[in-house]
Amino acid sequence: MADGSELSLILIFLTLSPVVLLTLILLAMNEFGNGTAQCIEKSCSKNLHKGIKLSKFVKRATAELIKTYVRTSSLGNFAEQFCTMSMDSMPSSTLWGSSPAERLQSAYIRLTELLPHVTMVLQQQSDLNPYLGSLLSDLARLVIHGRHLALRLSCILQKLQPNVALPEPAVGPTALLPPQNIFQQKVYGCAVLTRVQKLTLLTARELKSLRGQCTDKT
């Protein structure tokens, strides 16, 4: 049965254009492979190692994606200010918690809350300019890699805190976003990507701090 984050993504996927939806499906088939196997089949240390590599990769990929997005969206000289604007309808990239495990759990929550917003940006950009193939495919890859990273975080947390259930993420953006004009959509998209970049930077740091704690006990 799908959890809250999966259901929110499914609802957004149903609104995607056929071209974008097909892109996501093909990328998912290519990226995941056997990555969605049961967590019990993977050691904590192995998931931690792959999680660190994946979070660094997503951070770098998002940084490049932001450059492409700013260039194609024509945000002008104030792009940096626009991309760091606070928005009430969007999750922040800050973490909370007094221990590395708690902060990692907050990273998981933030990521599962932000991914539906990335999918919304993908839909908006597809509607604005369906011919931006490179930008759209990069956004689609970010969704897939983000889901893969969330899976790794989930597996690590199940090993670190086997008796603690992962919390449900907040409602997806379809229920939160007010109507947006074209300029607002462009600013929204850049703000979403900037938050993902910062979040994956913080996530990589928290994962590194768990190297001595993420051991597999019998």
N, C-alpha and C positions, 0 to 999 in steps of 0.2 A: 504493500500500500504506500502511496506517495506521501511524504511529509509536507509540512506547510510550505517550505521553500520550493519543493518540486511542484506543488499545485499552483503556486503563484507564477512560476515560470511557464507551466503548461498553459495557463490562461492567456499569458502574453503571446506565447508561440501561436495560439489559435488565431491571433489577429495579424500575424505576419503575412507579407506578400508571398506568393508561391516561390518566387526566386530566392528570397532571403531564407525562407523556411527550408528549401532544398539545400541551400548552402550550409545551414546549420546541421542538417541531418548528415550530409556527406562529411563535414568536418568532425562531427561527433563519432562517426564510424571510424574515421582515420585516427583521431586523437586518443580515444579511450581504449580501443582494443579490449584487452582483458583487465583494464584498470578498475573496473567496478566489481571485482571479485570480493568475496567476503573479507572483512577486515581481519578475521581470525587467521586467514592464510598468510598474512604479512606480519613480520616482526615489528615491534615499535621502533627499533633503531633503523630498520629499512625504510619504514614510512617517514621517519624523521629526516633521514638523508635525502629521500626523494622530495619531501616537502620543502626543505631548504633550497634545493636546486630549482624546484618549480616556482617558489615564491620569488626568487631572484630573477628567473626568466620572465615571469609575468610583470615584474617591476620594470625591467628593461624594455620589454615589448610595449608596455603601456606608455612609457616615456617617448618612444618613437611614434606611437599611435597619436599621442597628443600633438606632436609636431605636424603630422599629416593632417590631423583634424583642424588645427588652427589655420593651416595654410589653405585648405579646401573650404573652410567655413567663412573666410574673409572677416575675421574678428578684429583685424586692424591692430593699432599700436597698444590698445588697452587689453589685449588678449590675456595677459598674465593676471590682471586684476579681475577680469571676468571669470577666469578659470578657478579662482580661489574664493569666489563669492559664497557667502553662507546662504543656504536655502532651507526653509522650514520643512519642506516636503522630502528632503533627502537625508539619509543617514550620514553621520560624520565618520571620519576615519580614525577617531581617537579610541584608545583601548582603556579598559579599567581592570581592576583586580589587584590584590596584594601579593599574589604568587605568580610564577611563570605559567602554571597550568590555568589559573583563572584568567590571565591576560590572553592566553591562547584561545580559551573558550570565547572571550569577547571578540577576538579576531575572527573566529568562525561565525559568530553572530553577525558581525559587521559585513563580512563577505557575503553571507547568504542574503542579507538585506540589500546590498548594493548590486548584486548580479541582476535582479529584475530591472533595475534602472539602466544597466548597460544594454539589456535587451530592448528596453524602450528607446534608448538612443539609436540602436540599430534600426528599429522600425521607423523612427522619425527621419533619419538620414536616408533611408530607402525611399520614403515618401517624397522627401525634398529633391533628391537627385539619385534615381535608381541606376545611373550609369557610372557612379563612383565605385567601380568594382573592387579596387584595392582597399579603399576605406571600409567598405561593407564587409569584405572578407576578413579584414583585420579585426573589426568589431566582433564578428561572429567567432573568430578564434579566441578572442578575449573571453567571451561567454563560456566556451568549451574549456579553456584552460582554467578559468575561475571555478567552474564546477569540479574540475579534477583536483584543484588545490583544496576546495572545501571538503572533498572526499578524504584527502590525506589528513587534513586537520581533524576530521571526525574520527578516523581510525586511531590517530595518536591519542586523542582525548579518551577514547574508549579504553585504551591501554592504561593511561595515566589515572583515569577516574572511572573505573568499571561500574561503580555503583551510583554514578551521577548521570542522569538523563540529559541529553543535549536539549536546550530550550528551543521552542519554536520561534522562527524569525517573525518580524513584524509584517503587516500586510504589504503586498507589492505596490508598485507605483500607480497601477491602474486605478486604485481607489484613493490615491493621495494627490496626484498631480492636478493642479488647476489648468484651465485652458491656456495654451501658450501660442504666441505668434511666432513667426519664423525666427526672428532674432532671439527671442527667449529660448526657443528650442536649441539654437546654436550654443548659447551660454550654458544652458542646462547640460548639454552633452559634454562640454569641456570640463565643467565642474564635476560631473560624474567620473570622468576619466582621471582627473587630478586626485580625487579621493581614493580611487582604486590604486593608483600609483603609491600614494602615501601609506595606504593600508598594507600593501604587500611589502613595503620597506619595513614597517613595524613588525609584520608577521615573521619575516625572515629573521629579525633580531630575536624575537621571542623563541623561535624554533632553535636557534643557535644556543640560547641559554638553557635549553632542555637536554643538551647532549649528555650530561652526566646523570639525568633523571630518567630518561626514556630507555629503561632496560626491560628485558623480557624475563619475567620470573615464572617459575613453575610452581 
